Amino acid sequence: MSQGSALKPASARRSSGLSGTIRIPGDKSISHRALMLGGLASGETRITGLLEGEDVLNTGKAMQAMGAVIRREGGVWIINGTGNGALLAPEVPLDFGNSGTGARLTMGLAGVYDFDTVFTGDASLSRRPMSRVLDPLRRMGVQVKAAEGDRLPVMLRGPETPAPIRYILPVASAQVKSAMLLAGLNIPGVTTVIEPAITRDHTEKMLAGFGAELSVETDKGGRRTVRLQGRGRLTGQIVDVPGDPSSAAFPLVAALLVPGSDIIVSNVLMNPMRTGLVLTLREMGAGIEILNPRLAGREEVADLHVRHSELTGISVPAERAPSMIDEYPVLAVAAAFAKGRTVMNGLQELRVKESDRLSAVADGLKLNGVDCEEGNDWLSVTGQPDGKGLGNAAGEHVTTHLDHRIAMSFLVMGLASEHPVGIDDSSMIATSFPQFMDLMEGLGAGIEQA
């Protein structure tokens, strides 16, 4: 969404039981990586199940600007890549819209090349700090020009011969780890990334699938070391993208909260580093049954059978945050209907998402009658199981701050609240989940755009 786009308010009202079977769009993290590695690999890559949201499509446009040939035939995306080390200098700035993942990963991929690459984004992305990726790139010899605070727009120029580094992640971040590994693809020698806490491993799995030479070791303390041999050959692959668990979270929580609901969400990615929300909700008493677990490519996939459930508040440990960092807004909504108090810890990463997501969630909850407290890196929510008093009878709207997950989370809240819940803008939902409105309405959800 651009800064000048018209706002599209929306609201949700208390609904009767949700029912039906839905298939969630492809996982956003895997979709970004499939386009990037397909655009870099030699030969042809064919992708099915790609998430066709604005964030992912902007990554595809960036790869096209650097020489990849990408076309869509039916439901299949076909990519003819440049070959590793053979990206072309883009003639225009690469505009990533709202996508921090697309921007940060492409900074790693392209930043080490000996040409100028300019990165831009929308108003929300331009407020987000990029230093966590730019600092290690500087250590590799990359020249960086950025707006104040290492924010967009950013221009990168790699050295004639970039240097591999051994980098210990200061925070648990799959984006930073992935950016460093993607940079390492065009660096002679071995790039080593060490993470103190394990983060989602889609990049490692997909790199191995495309033929990269890498190793992964985990010590007794849980510290994980990934080593990548640079300047190897990548070969085009067939990629089937499973459903995004971060998108599945919204109908899943809605079904738990709306009395009488019984739905199936099919083909959901169940990578162990992405299942924190399901684990947490089941600890709270959620009726979530995992059906037909299977492997799709190198990733775990299953169908989820979800029924309305009475939830009880719990304390969510900080070490679970990396496996569900994008799902805390909708978890907070679930906690608003749970019996007792739910405390979520280790949330400092939410401060640097599409918005200050922690404050945005707390403000939205309070506006809609929820008893909650916000700390520097924690959120406490005391629930009202029957939804009585929740919502906003005066019609005041939650401020979404251009954040798609804030928008969808509070629309889910309205489905079980006594009063409707409104949001100031729904247009940015298309960045990650363009089918959200249609899928939810198909289940019976009372969601309306103004």
RODO-2510 file (C-alpha; in nm, 4 decimals, decimal comma):
residues 450
     n   res          X          Y          Z
     1     m     0,0000     0,0000     0,0000
     2     s     0,1304     0,3432    -0,0796
     3     q     0,1206     0,6300     0,1606
     4     g    -0,1375     0,8144    -0,0464
     5     s    -0,3853     0,5253    -0,0882
     6     a    -0,7416     0,5751     0,0358
     7     l    -0,8255     0,4058     0,3648
     8     k    -1,0704     0,1139     0,3560
     9     p    -1,2308     0,0760     0,6991
    10     a    -1,3889    -0,2592     0,7886
    11     s    -1,5761    -0,4068     1,0831
    12     a    -1,6703    -0,7463     1,2235
    13     r    -1,9766    -0,8398     1,4285
    14     r    -2,0696    -1,1335     1,6495
    15     s    -2,1293    -1,4369     1,4271
    16     s    -2,2950    -1,7756     1,4516
    17     g    -2,0878    -2,0916     1,4231
    18     l    -1,8246    -2,0984     1,1480
    19     s    -1,8160    -2,4111     0,9320
    20     g    -1,6459    -2,5467     0,6246
    21     t    -1,3096    -2,6573     0,4847
    22     i    -1,0613    -2,4022     0,3537
    23     r    -0,7153    -2,4100     0,2013
    24     i    -0,4881    -2,1295     0,3130
    25     p    -0,2672    -1,9436     0,0610
    26     g     0,0956    -2,0476     0,0354
    27     d     0,3431    -1,9704     0,3109
    28     k     0,4864    -1,6222     0,2724
    29     s     0,8357    -1,7046     0,4010
    30     i     0,8758    -1,9990     0,1647
    31     s     0,7213    -1,8060    -0,1284
    32     h     0,9778    -1,5242    -0,0947
    33     r     1,2664    -1,7713    -0,0838
    34     a     1,1358    -1,9817    -0,3738
    35     l     1,1228    -1,6769    -0,6018
    36     m     1,4681    -1,5614    -0,4943
    37     l     1,6458    -1,8953    -0,5309
    38     g     1,4528    -1,9799    -0,8456
    39     g     1,5580    -1,6437    -0,9902
    40     l     1,9205    -1,7143    -0,9023
    41     a     1,9456    -2,0827    -0,9992
    42     s     2,0485    -2,2149    -1,3393
    43     g     1,7710    -2,3692    -1,5441
    44     e     1,3974    -2,3739    -1,4773
    45     t     1,2144    -2,3589    -1,1451
    46     r     0,8408    -2,4357    -1,1254
    47     i     0,6472    -2,3157    -0,8203
    48     t     0,2941    -2,4214    -0,7247
    49     g     0,1029    -2,2806    -0,4277
    50     l     0,2913    -1,9491    -0,4362
    51     l     0,1361    -1,6790    -0,2189
    52     e     0,0226    -1,4143    -0,4677
    53     g     0,0130    -1,1287    -0,2175
    54     e     0,1741    -0,7902    -0,2825
    55     d     0,4758    -0,8622    -0,0604
    56     v     0,5734    -1,1754    -0,2504
    57     l     0,4979    -1,0297    -0,5933
    58     n     0,7307    -0,7375    -0,5138
    59     t     1,0094    -0,9882    -0,4498
    60     g     0,9349    -1,1415    -0,7898
    61     k     0,9556    -0,7986    -0,9539
    62     a     1,2930    -0,7396    -0,7852
    63     m     1,4282    -1,0686    -0,9220
    64     q     1,3006    -0,9754    -1,2700
    65     a     1,4793    -0,6402    -1,2429
    66     m     1,8016    -0,8339    -1,1805
    67     g     1,7699    -1,0644    -1,4789
    68     a     1,5359    -1,3511    -1,3887
    69     v     1,2621    -1,4393    -1,6384
    70     i     0,9354    -1,5086    -1,4544
    71     r     0,5961    -1,6000    -1,5948
    72     r     0,2705    -1,7496    -1,4677
    73     e     0,0980    -2,0325    -1,6544
    74     g    -0,2286    -2,1348    -1,4915
    75     g    -0,1473    -2,1859    -1,1251
    76     v     0,2236    -2,2474    -1,1863
    77     w     0,4995    -1,9856    -1,1675
    78     i     0,7873    -2,0670    -1,4027
    79     i     1,1259    -1,9043    -1,3494
    80     n     1,4377    -1,9118    -1,5618
    81     g     1,7175    -1,7988    -1,3342
    82     t     2,0393    -1,6122    -1,4037
    83     g     2,2754    -1,8637    -1,2492
    84     n     2,4490    -1,8085    -0,9150
    85     g     2,6771    -1,5060    -0,9230
    86     a     2,5213    -1,3689    -1,2428
    87     l     2,2558    -1,1231    -1,1234
    88     l     2,2367    -0,8059    -1,3328
    89     a     2,2471    -0,4499    -1,2009
    90     p     1,8871    -0,3265    -1,1670
    91     e     1,8137    -0,0156    -1,3723
    92     v     1,5474     0,1081    -1,1278
    93     p     1,5114     0,1111    -0,7472
    94     l     1,3713    -0,2123    -0,6031
    95     d     1,0397    -0,1262    -0,4346
    96     f     0,9381    -0,3789    -0,1674
    97     g     0,6181    -0,2064    -0,0599
    98     n     0,5372    -0,3287     0,2920
    99     s     0,7682    -0,6305     0,2995
   100     g     1,0527    -0,6369     0,5501
   101     t     1,1293    -0,9976     0,4553
   102     g     1,1640    -0,9184     0,0851
   103     a     1,3781    -0,6121     0,1474
   104     r     1,6135    -0,7633     0,4056
   105     l     1,6673    -1,0928     0,2245
   106     t     1,7319    -0,9201    -0,1077
   107     m     1,9795    -0,6846     0,0603
   108     g     2,1786    -0,9953     0,1459
   109     l     2,1361    -1,1557    -0,1936
   110     a     2,2223    -0,8515    -0,4078
   111     g     2,4206    -0,6296    -0,1721
   112     v     2,7499    -0,8123    -0,2201
   113     y     2,7478    -0,7634    -0,5989
   114     d     2,9809    -0,5000    -0,7448
   115     f     2,7015    -0,2705    -0,8619
   116     d     2,4602    -0,0192    -0,7108
   117     t     2,1252    -0,1486    -0,5819
   118     v     1,8660     0,0894    -0,4367
   119     f     1,5965    -0,0383    -0,1992
   120     t     1,2715     0,1492    -0,1313
   121     g     0,9371     0,0729     0,0335
   122     d     0,6104     0,2190     0,1585
   123     a     0,5688     0,4516     0,4571
   124     s     0,5488     0,1631     0,7047
   125     l     0,8569    -0,0187     0,5742
   126     s     1,0511     0,3080     0,5542
   127     r     1,0136     0,3477     0,9305
   128     r     1,1654     0,0063     1,0036
   129     p     1,5370    -0,0150     1,0922
   130     m     1,7594    -0,2138     0,8567
   131     s     2,0783    -0,2001     1,0626
   132     r     2,0578    -0,5631     1,1707
   133     v     2,1227    -0,6613     0,8074
   134     l     2,3344    -0,3628     0,7023
   135     d     2,5892    -0,3996     0,9848
   136     p     2,7086    -0,7498     0,8852
   137     l     2,7012    -0,6489     0,5172
   138     r     2,9396    -0,3648     0,6033
   139     r     3,1710    -0,6269     0,7556
   140     m     3,1665    -0,8076     0,4202
   141     g     3,2933    -0,4895     0,2521
   142     v     2,9605    -0,3592     0,1235
   143     q     2,9264     0,0201     0,0888
   144     v     2,6017     0,1407     0,2473
   145     k     2,4152     0,4683     0,1996
   146     a     2,0942     0,4900     0,4005
   147     a     1,8450     0,7341     0,5469
   148     e     1,8941     0,8345     0,9115
   149     g     1,8820     0,5367     1,1466
   150     d     1,9738     0,2898     0,8690
   151     r     1,6261     0,3207     0,7206
   152     l     1,5022     0,3157     0,3605
   153     p     1,5860     0,4292     0,1030
   154     v     1,9103     0,2291     0,1093
   155     m     2,1775     0,2020    -0,1597
   156     l     2,4240    -0,0875    -0,1525
   157     r     2,7388    -0,1500    -0,3542
   158     g     2,9463    -0,4608    -0,3040
   159     p     3,3258    -0,4772    -0,3263
   160     e     3,5145    -0,6366    -0,6140
   161     t     3,5820    -0,9352    -0,3889
   162     p     3,3494    -0,9633    -0,0857
   163     a     3,4870    -1,1321     0,2235
   164     p     3,3178    -1,4222     0,4048
   165     i     3,2483    -1,3626     0,7723
   166     r     3,1727    -1,5606     1,0845
   167     y     2,8663    -1,3895     1,2278
   168     i     2,6949    -1,4485     1,5617
   169     l     2,3366    -1,3222     1,5499
   170     p     2,2796    -1,0630     1,8251
   171     v     1,9066    -1,1469     1,8241
   172     a     1,7131    -1,4526     1,7098
   173     s     1,6181    -1,3482     1,3565
   174     a     1,5535    -1,5779     1,0622
   175     q     1,5620    -1,2727     0,8343
   176     v     1,9149    -1,1761     0,9332
   177     k     2,0392    -1,5349     0,9217
   178     s     1,8847    -1,5789     0,5773
   179     a     2,0264    -1,2505     0,4463
   180     m     2,3769    -1,3549     0,5519
   181     l     2,3451    -1,6995     0,3912
   182     l     2,2091    -1,5507     0,0682
   183     a     2,4996    -1,3037     0,0656
   184     g     2,7350    -1,5970     0,1115
   185     l     2,6188    -1,7499    -0,2151
   186     n     2,8281    -1,4929    -0,4072
   187     i     3,1260    -1,4820    -0,1683
   188     p     3,4331    -1,7037    -0,2139
   189     g     3,4999    -1,9263     0,0856
   190     v     3,2770    -2,0274     0,3753
   191     t     3,0222    -1,7932     0,5344
   192     t     2,9353    -1,8981     0,8911
   193     v     2,6233    -1,7888     1,0772
   194     i     2,5748    -1,8787     1,4443
   195     e     2,2368    -1,8374     1,6127
   196     p     2,2070    -1,8561     1,9928
   197     a     1,8414    -1,9611     1,9647
   198     i     1,7098    -2,1694     1,6765
   199     t     1,4927    -1,9772     1,4275
   200     r     1,2843    -2,0942     1,1310
   201     d     1,5008    -2,2930     0,8917
   202     h     1,3262    -2,2540     0,5542
   203     t     1,6326    -2,0922     0,3975
   204     e     1,8661    -2,3777     0,4916
   205     k     1,6217    -2,6406     0,3667
   206     m     1,5605    -2,4625     0,0386
   207     l     1,9288    -2,3853    -0,0216
   208     a     2,0063    -2,7551     0,0190
   209     g     1,7198    -2,8415    -0,2163
   210     f     1,8629    -2,6113    -0,4863
   211     g     2,2070    -2,7712    -0,4499
   212     a     2,3995    -2,5363    -0,2212
   213     e     2,6809    -2,6891    -0,0167
   214     l     2,6011    -2,6188     0,3479
   215     s     2,6137    -2,7858     0,6865
   216     v     2,4097    -2,7337     1,0027
   217     e     2,5300    -2,8262     1,3532
   218     t     2,3540    -2,7796     1,6875
   219     d     2,5533    -2,8057     2,0112
   220     k     2,4282    -2,9336     2,3477
   221     g     2,3333    -2,5823     2,4542
   222     g     2,1068    -2,5345     2,1530
   223     r     2,3447    -2,3007     1,9695
   224     r     2,3186    -2,3607     1,5953
   225     t     2,5975    -2,3107     1,3408
   226     v     2,5295    -2,2925     0,9668
   227     r     2,8211    -2,2988     0,7212
   228     l     2,7739    -2,2200     0,3505
   229     q     3,0319    -2,2728     0,0770
   230     g     3,0101    -1,9779    -0,1587
   231     r     2,9995    -1,9568    -0,5372
   232     g     2,8585    -2,3050    -0,5891
   233     r     2,6057    -2,4050    -0,8536
   234     l     2,2319    -2,3798    -0,7869
   235     t     1,9946    -2,5775    -1,0092
   236     g     1,6274    -2,5034    -1,0756
   237     q     1,3751    -2,7120    -0,8796
   238     i     1,0049    -2,7981    -0,8504
   239     v     0,8651    -2,6275    -0,5379
   240     d     0,5182    -2,6875    -0,3876
   241     v     0,4547    -2,4157    -0,1283
   242     p     0,2482    -2,5371     0,1713
   243     g    -0,0164    -2,3202     0,3415
   244     d     0,1046    -2,0339     0,5620
   245     p     0,0552    -2,1052     0,9352
   246     s     0,0642    -1,7311     1,0081
   247     s    -0,2379    -1,6875     0,7802
   248     a    -0,4059    -2,0043     0,9095
   249     a    -0,3927    -1,8460     1,2559
   250     f    -0,6838    -1,6136     1,1806
   251     p    -0,9577    -1,8628     1,0822
   252     l    -0,8165    -2,1018     1,3419
   253     v    -0,8573    -1,8561     1,6303
   254     a    -1,1929    -1,7376     1,4944
   255     a    -1,3262    -2,0950     1,5058
   256     l    -1,2017    -2,1400     1,8622
   257     l    -1,3787    -1,8220     1,9777
   258     v    -1,7136    -1,8358     1,7928
   259     p    -1,9565    -2,0794     1,9632
   260     g    -2,0697    -2,3675     1,7443
   261     s    -1,7738    -2,3480     1,5054
   262     d    -1,6252    -2,6566     1,3400
   263     i    -1,3796    -2,6072     1,0503
   264     i    -1,0903    -2,7774     0,8741
   265     v    -0,7896    -2,5801     0,7533
   266     s    -0,6046    -2,7965     0,5008
   267     n    -0,2419    -2,8176     0,3855
   268     v    -0,0875    -2,6104     0,6674
   269     l     0,2905    -2,5912     0,7083
   270     m     0,3849    -2,7655     1,0366
   271     n     0,7586    -2,6952     1,0463
   272     p     0,8499    -2,7273     1,4179
   273     m     0,9778    -2,3691     1,4164
   274     r     0,6368    -2,2439     1,3001
   275     t     0,3971    -2,4311     1,5297
   276     g     0,4268    -2,2220     1,8455
   277     l     0,0717    -2,0864     1,8165
   278     v    -0,0864    -2,4309     1,7806
   279     l     0,1157    -2,5560     2,0789
   280     t     0,0175    -2,2541     2,2896
   281     l    -0,3521    -2,2690     2,2031
   282     r    -0,3648    -2,6408     2,2827
   283     e    -0,2084    -2,5655     2,6211
   284     m    -0,4929    -2,3162     2,6710
   285     g    -0,7471    -2,5922     2,6013
   286     a    -0,8052    -2,5452     2,2274
   287     g    -0,9696    -2,8262     2,0329
   288     i    -0,7186    -2,8489     1,7476
   289     e    -0,6744    -3,1927     1,5923
   290     i    -0,3774    -3,2537     1,3615
   291     l    -0,4857    -3,4715     1,0687
   292     n    -0,2895    -3,6477     0,7943
   293     p     0,0636    -3,5290     0,8852
   294     r     0,2932    -3,5633     0,5843
   295     l     0,6000    -3,4288     0,4059
   296     a     0,5791    -3,1897     0,1105
   297     g     0,9267    -3,1493    -0,0316
   298     r     1,1435    -3,0963     0,2744
   299     e     0,8657    -2,9459     0,4905
   300     e     0,6109    -3,0973     0,7327
   301     v     0,2449    -3,0383     0,6399
   302     a    -0,0907    -3,1355     0,7982
   303     d    -0,4638    -3,0533     0,8048
   304     l    -0,6057    -2,8871     1,1177
   305     h    -0,9551    -2,9716     1,2512
   306     v    -1,0632    -2,6858     1,4791
   307     r    -1,3714    -2,6671     1,7056
   308     h    -1,5029    -2,3943     1,9353
   309     s    -1,3288    -2,4319     2,2720
   310     e    -1,3249    -2,2768     2,6167
   311     l    -0,9748    -2,1364     2,6683
   312     t    -0,7831    -2,0798     2,9902
   313     g    -0,5049    -1,8248     3,0328
   314     i    -0,1446    -1,9416     3,0620
   315     s     0,2062    -1,7982     3,0779
   316     v     0,3762    -1,8228     2,7371
   317     p     0,7549    -1,8653     2,7749
   318     a     0,9912    -1,6211     2,6062
   319     e     1,1818    -1,8996     2,4291
   320     r     0,8716    -1,9805     2,2257
   321     a     0,8669    -1,6371     2,0607
   322     p     1,0794    -1,7237     1,7517
   323     s     0,8334    -1,9993     1,6540
   324     m     0,5268    -1,7707     1,6649
   325     i     0,6474    -1,4110     1,6474
   326     d     0,3920    -1,3126     1,3809
   327     e     0,1032    -1,4794     1,5644
   328     y     0,1104    -1,2837     1,8919
   329     p    -0,1508    -1,0271     1,7810
   330     v    -0,4113    -1,2957     1,7154
   331     l    -0,3003    -1,4899     2,0254
   332     a    -0,3683    -1,1741     2,2277
   333     v    -0,7183    -1,1690     2,0783
   334     a    -0,7676    -1,5334     2,1801
   335     a    -0,6474    -1,4445     2,5303
   336     a    -0,9129    -1,1712     2,5483
   337     f    -1,1766    -1,4509     2,5551
   338     a    -0,9875    -1,6937     2,7818
   339     k    -1,0684    -1,7582     3,1466
   340     g    -0,8104    -1,5849     3,3656
   341     r    -0,4845    -1,4161     3,2723
   342     t    -0,2488    -1,4836     2,9834
   343     v     0,1070    -1,3481     2,9997
   344     m     0,3197    -1,3392     2,6829
   345     n     0,6939    -1,2902     2,7336
   346     g     0,9939    -1,2207     2,5096
   347     l     0,8086    -0,9881     2,2720
   348     q     1,0784    -0,7255     2,2078
   349     e     1,0896    -0,8263     1,8386
   350     l     0,7315    -0,7007     1,7990
   351     r     0,8586    -0,3452     1,8453
   352     v     1,0251    -0,3513     1,5002
   353     k     0,7623    -0,5234     1,2864
   354     e     0,5344    -0,3508     1,0318
   355     s     0,4315    -0,1323     1,3252
   356     d     0,5284    -0,1243     1,6919
   357     r     0,3088    -0,4299     1,7033
   358     l     0,3162    -0,4666     2,0808
   359     s     0,1781    -0,1176     2,1443
   360     a    -0,0657    -0,1471     1,8539
   361     v    -0,2110    -0,4675     2,0010
   362     a    -0,2360    -0,3242     2,3519
   363     d    -0,4024    -0,0050     2,2263
   364     g    -0,6517    -0,2004     2,0175
   365     l    -0,7401    -0,4320     2,3050
   366     k    -0,7996    -0,1415     2,5427
   367     l    -1,0149     0,0406     2,2875
   368     n    -1,2341    -0,2704     2,2745
   369     g    -1,2776    -0,3178     2,6482
   370     v    -1,0038    -0,5698     2,7228
   371     d    -0,8113    -0,5567     3,0512
   372     c    -0,4460    -0,5675     2,9483
   373     e    -0,1017    -0,4400     3,0505
   374     e     0,1957    -0,3745     2,8231
   375     g     0,5601    -0,3969     2,9302
   376     n     0,8793    -0,3379     2,7359
   377     d     0,8859    -0,6992     2,6147
   378     w     0,5674    -0,8549     2,7542
   379     l     0,1891    -0,8342     2,7337
   380     s    -0,0639    -0,9441     2,9939
   381     v    -0,4295    -1,0010     2,8973
   382     t    -0,7166    -1,0833     3,1353
   383     g    -0,9967    -1,2497     2,9431
   384     q    -1,3752    -1,2245     2,9340
   385     p    -1,4836    -1,5752     2,8191
   386     d    -1,8340    -1,4820     2,7003
   387     g    -1,7163    -1,1666     2,5226
   388     k    -1,9539    -0,9534     2,7312
   389     g    -1,8553    -0,5865     2,7199
   390     l    -1,5950    -0,6457     2,4505
   391     g    -1,5976    -0,4522     2,1243
   392     n    -1,6726    -0,0837     2,0807
   393     a    -2,0363     0,0235     2,0922
   394     a    -1,9376     0,3803     1,9995
   395     g    -1,7952     0,2639     1,6667
   396     e    -1,4357     0,3769     1,7291
   397     h    -1,1869     0,2053     1,5006
   398     v    -0,8616     0,0314     1,5890
   399     t    -0,5599     0,2122     1,4386
   400     t    -0,3824    -0,0480     1,2247
   401     h    -0,0629     0,1510     1,1457
   402     l    -0,0475    -0,0061     0,7936
   403     d    -0,0067    -0,3476     0,9634
   404     h    -0,1922    -0,6388     0,8029
   405     r    -0,1745    -0,8642     1,1096
   406     i    -0,3207    -0,5972     1,3377
   407     a    -0,6051    -0,5521     1,0880
   408     m    -0,6916    -0,9227     1,0599
   409     s    -0,6528    -0,9911     1,4326
   410     f    -0,9077    -0,7307     1,5361
   411     l    -1,1543    -0,8385     1,2676
   412     v    -1,1321    -1,1859     1,4235
   413     m    -1,2000    -1,0292     1,7651
   414     g    -1,5243    -0,8748     1,6439
   415     l    -1,6668    -1,2167     1,5511
   416     a    -1,7034    -1,3124     1,9191
   417     s    -1,7387    -0,9716     2,0928
   418     e    -2,0640    -0,8302     2,2305
   419     h    -2,0198    -0,5153     2,0214
   420     p    -1,8697    -0,4825     1,6712
   421     v    -1,4973    -0,4233     1,6284
   422     g    -1,3849    -0,1832     1,3556
   423     i    -1,0470    -0,1136     1,1972
   424     d    -0,9419     0,2079     1,0264
   425     d    -0,7987     0,0345     0,7184
   426     s    -0,8163    -0,3105     0,5611
   427     s    -0,6402    -0,2396     0,2313
   428     m    -0,2993    -0,3648     0,3449
   429     i    -0,4365    -0,7152     0,4166
   430     a    -0,3645    -0,7858     0,0490
   431     t     0,0104    -0,7741     0,1210
   432     s    -0,0005    -1,1172     0,2872
   433     f    -0,3511    -1,2683     0,2629
   434     p    -0,5494    -1,1306    -0,0329
   435     q    -0,8202    -1,3991     0,0059
   436     f    -0,8823    -1,3253     0,3761
   437     m    -1,2199    -1,1529     0,3408
   438     d    -1,3612    -1,4069     0,0961
   439     l    -1,2405    -1,7111     0,2915
   440     m    -1,3717    -1,5797     0,6230
   441     e    -1,7081    -1,4818     0,4757
   442     g    -1,7286    -1,8284     0,3171
   443     l    -1,7027    -1,9808     0,6663
   444     g    -1,9877    -1,7580     0,7860
   445     a    -1,7940    -1,4717     0,9441
   446     g    -1,9725    -1,1382     0,9723
   447     i    -1,7043    -0,9102     0,8260
   448     e    -1,7925    -0,6031     0,6214
   449     q    -1,5915    -0,3362     0,4435
   450     a    -1,7292     0,0156     0,4816
***
